[in-house]
Amino acid sequence: MSHASDPEVRRGLNQAQGHLASILTMLTDGRSCLDLAQQLQAVESTIRTVKRALIHDHMEHCIADAVADGGMSAEQALREFKSLTKYL
């Protein structure tokens, strides 16, 4: 299934992947713990942003569209929304 947020998600995941590769190189090079922690923070932040974009897109389009099209009841939508909130 394609989502409106796919380009943003792909871009963010590629960015996180680049940061992780950089961190592995930094470990090999013996860089400081402070430098490593800073890069790990960047990875966490990027992943958090990507996750939020994907979840918001799912709520705005997949759930809302399914309810509007009659493919999902309001009760099912609420259950799915509640399940998603644990990832925010």
Secondary structure, 3 states (H helix, E strand, C coil): CCCCCHHHHHHHHHHHHHHHHHHHHHHHCCCCHHHHHHHHHHHHHHHHHHHHHHHHHHHHHHHHHHHHCCCCCHHHHHHHHHHHHCCC
